[in-house]
Every structure is written in structure tokens, then in C-alpha cells.
Amino acid sequence: QVQLVESGGGLVQAGDSLRLSCIASGRAFSMYAMGWFRQAPGKEREFVAAISRSSDSTYYADSVKGRFTISKDNAKNTVYLQMTSLKPEDTAVYYCATRITPLSRVYRASGDYNSWGQGTQVTVSS
């Protein structure tokens, strides 16, 4: 089981930027496809962004497209979520997730992932 630890959350104002990080255990990070999800109070967990194991493919939810950027640093076993132009509706607990795969593709469903972090809170005030 891969261990994931997120960091970088916090309280910001609308329009601000924030970068989330997620560091993964293990020696095969280049084989990990990664994803970011979020869950707001009273709502279901939703997909935010995904990146293929080789970083050649990314995919974003429509609600964050053009504002968020996912990236992966295999040398640091870390995936990032750069968030800009934050809105109050971006307020949620953000989770990173991973699955080991031989395929260079993105995964958008939560059920596609088998390891999850504990989450980091992002709060955007208006």
C-alpha cells in the first residue's frame, strides 16, 4: 500500500493562489498515476485533476480548468496542484490519490485509485 501525505492547504482570500503537495512512499513513483479530488461539507467527493504516470497526459474538471495545474516530480516522489484565482466554491478538503499502472493514461474516477492521503483543508474566503 502506497502512503500519501498532502500538505499546503490553508485559509486564503478569493483570487489568491495556493500550491498543494502530496508526497508518496515507495520506489516506483514513475509507475504511479496520480489524481486530486476534493470534498466540500455536505457534498460528495469530486474529481479535480489527474496526471499520467509519465506526466504526458493531464485532465481537469471543468470547474478548475484554466485555474489549476497538476504536475508530477518523479525525482521527489511528489505531485503538486497549483491553484490560482481561487474562489469560495473551491473550499474543500483536498485529497491526493494514486494507483500503480503500466499504462500512461489518466484516471478520473475515485474507484480507479487504491491509495489515498488524509486530506488537506483549503478554505477560500470571499
VEXTOR-513690 format. One record per residue (C-alpha): x, y, z; residue number from 1. Coordinates in pm, 1 decimal. Example, Ala and Ser with C-alpha at 12.3 -4.5 7.8 and 13.67 -1.06 7.14 Angstrom:
<pts>
- x_y_z_zase
- 1230.0_-450.0_780.0_1 .
- 1367.0_-106.0_714.0_2 .
</pts>
This chain:
<pts>
- x_y_z_zase
- 0.0_0.0_0.0_1 .
- 136.1_338.3_-101.0_2 .
- 135.3_604.4_169.7_3 .
- 39.1_957.0_64.3_4 .
- 76.9_1275.0_267.5_5 .
- -73.2_1602.9_149.4_6 .
- 33.2_1948.6_260.8_7 .
- -5.9_2310.4_160.6_8 .
- -366.7_2377.2_248.3_9 .
- -476.9_2685.4_433.6_10 .
- -703.9_2987.8_453.4_11 .
- -678.7_3232.4_163.6_12 .
- -885.4_3505.9_8.0_13 .
- -1069.5_3486.1_-320.5_14 .
- -831.4_3546.8_-608.5_15 .
- -528.9_3415.0_-420.7_16 .
- -311.3_3119.5_-516.9_17 .
- -208.9_2809.9_-326.1_18 .
- 5.5_2507.9_-406.9_19 .
- -75.8_2168.8_-263.6_20 .
- 184.8_1895.7_-242.6_21 .
- 145.5_1523.4_-199.8_22 .
- 445.8_1304.3_-128.6_23 .
- 426.1_931.9_-189.9_24 .
- 612.0_642.6_-37.1_25 .
- 776.3_373.1_-243.4_26 .
- 1043.3_344.3_-508.1_27 .
- 823.1_313.3_-813.0_28 .
- 676.2_663.0_-828.1_29 .
- 733.4_673.0_-1202.3_30 .
- 471.1_396.8_-1222.6_31 .
- 212.0_594.6_-1024.6_32 .
- -76.9_768.8_-1192.9_33 .
- -194.3_1047.6_-963.2_34 .
- -513.8_1235.1_-901.9_35 .
- -654.3_1513.8_-686.8_36 .
- -1007.5_1505.7_-552.0_37 .
- -1194.8_1732.8_-313.9_38 .
- -1488.7_1713.0_-80.4_39 .
- -1684.3_2009.7_43.8_40 .
- -1906.5_1987.8_354.1_41 .
- -2228.9_1806.6_276.5_42 .
- -2116.5_1712.5_-72.4_43 .
- -1974.6_1404.8_-234.9_44 .
- -1608.2_1373.5_-318.7_45 .
- -1541.2_1507.6_-666.8_46 .
- -1264.4_1477.4_-919.9_47 .
- -1034.3_1777.7_-963.2_48 .
- -734.0_1679.2_-1173.3_49 .
- -531.5_1379.5_-1285.4_50 .
- -191.4_1313.7_-1435.5_51 .
- -49.3_1006.4_-1604.0_52 .
- 248.1_823.7_-1463.4_53 .
- 482.0_977.5_-1719.6_54 .
- 321.0_1323.7_-1696.0_55 .
- 240.4_1322.1_-2066.9_56 .
- -132.3_1344.4_-2004.4_57 .
- -338.3_1559.6_-1771.2_58 .
- -710.4_1606.1_-1722.8_59 .
- -910.4_1863.1_-1529.3_60 .
- -1262.0_1908.7_-1407.1_61 .
- -1439.2_2184.8_-1595.4_62 .
- -1474.6_2383.6_-1274.3_63 .
- -1097.2_2421.1_-1235.3_64 .
- -976.7_2413.2_-1595.8_65 .
- -752.9_2710.9_-1668.0_66 .
- -703.4_2785.7_-1296.9_67 .
- -544.5_2468.8_-1157.2_68 .
- -235.2_2284.6_-1279.5_69 .
- -130.0_1935.3_-1178.8_70 .
- 232.2_1831.6_-1207.5_71 .
- 448.5_1538.7_-1100.6_72 .
- 811.1_1529.9_-994.1_73 .
- 932.7_1172.1_-1006.9_74 .
- 1267.4_1262.6_-850.9_75 .
- 1086.9_1391.1_-540.1_76 .
- 802.3_1136.9_-531.2_77 .
- 569.5_1435.8_-526.2_78 .
- 262.3_1552.1_-711.0_79 .
- 154.1_1914.0_-697.6_80 .
- -168.2_2102.4_-750.3_81 .
- -108.4_2467.0_-828.7_82 .
- -429.6_2657.7_-769.7_83 .
- -478.7_3013.6_-890.1_84 .
- -772.3_3255.3_-897.4_85 .
- -925.8_3069.3_-607.7_86 .
- -1298.2_3103.8_-544.8_87 .
- -1506.3_3043.1_-232.7_88 .
- -1657.4_2740.5_-406.3_89 .
- -1310.3_2582.5_-413.1_90 .
- -1333.8_2544.4_-35.2_91 .
- -1298.9_2175.5_47.0_92 .
- -1074.1_1907.2_183.5_93 .
- -836.2_1811.3_-96.1_94 .
- -714.5_1454.5_-130.2_95 .
- -446.9_1305.3_-349.2_96 .
- -478.6_951.4_-475.4_97 .
- -267.6_706.3_-667.9_98 .
- -261.1_375.5_-845.1_99 .
- 30.4_185.1_-989.3_100 .
- -15.8_126.7_-1358.1_101 .
- 184.0_14.2_-1659.7_102 .
- -28.4_242.9_-1877.2_103 .
- 41.3_607.8_-1945.6_104 .
- -311.3_736.6_-1904.0_105 .
- -516.9_944.4_-1664.4_106 .
- -783.5_811.3_-1430.3_107 .
- -1085.3_1023.4_-1339.9_108 .
- -1298.7_803.4_-1118.1_109 .
- -1231.1_770.9_-747.9_110 .
- -1276.6_396.0_-778.8_111 .
- -978.4_382.4_-1013.6_112 .
- -745.5_467.3_-725.6_113 .
- -642.4_238.4_-444.4_114 .
- -436.1_463.0_-217.3_115 .
- -546.4_791.4_-64.0_116 .
- -397.2_1060.5_152.7_117 .
- -556.7_1200.0_466.1_118 .
- -652.4_1527.4_300.6_119 .
- -564.1_1892.9_347.1_120 .
- -815.7_2170.0_410.1_121 .
- -842.6_2459.9_167.9_122 .
- -1066.3_2747.2_270.5_123 .
- -1126.5_3042.9_40.3_124 .
- -1293.1_3346.8_191.2_125 .
- -1487.9_3597.4_-16.1_126 .
</pts>
